[in-house]
Amino acid sequence: MDDTELYREQILRHAGPVITGRFVGFGAAYTREIKVGQPLVLAVFVAATVARLIGALIRLKGVHRTLKDLKKGPEFLVTPVMLKDDLGQRYEVEMHGHLAMSALHRGDLVQLRTQPQDDPTLPVRLTSVLNLTTMQPLTPRVPTMWSHIGPALLIQAALGLTVAIVATTAWIIR
């Protein structure tokens, strides 16, 4: 056992829905994938494929993403945030998404709103920050399934669904 093991500070993981303390710093960030609803992704993909086929017939180029790419889901940035309270205890929470790093400086007094994650082995997730030093409220921005799919593919899906409904209605009425 080396000397660094003897004097390492204990980091507390769970501290409740609101944690107030001094901002210590950000840990090393990494990415994590968001799970997406497979039936919804499949429906959007099929509807967009109908529009893409119509576009190919009239020589329009559209957004072409594979079903495999869409099923994978968006990745979001996970950054550990370290705090120290008045008693000197260190807390670690996870921040999902992006936050202006210049909004928090070492030593700032902050109040974090947190919520537990589905996996109990993970630290609580930061939902919002109030920098009490500057009185600036901050909220991390996380990608959603809709931002992952993108507006171009959603427009294609809407067009494809409209064409499919019109064609089915014409076929039934015929």
PyMOL commands that set and color helices and strands:
alter all, ss='L'
color gray80, all
select helices_A, chain A and resi 3-6+38-57+67-72+101-103+145-149+151-173
alter helices_A, ss='H'
color red, helices_A
select strands_A, chain A and resi 11-12+18-26+30-33+75-84+90-96+109-115+125-131+136-138
alter strands_A, ss='S'
color yellow, strands_A
deselect
rebuild
show_as cartoon
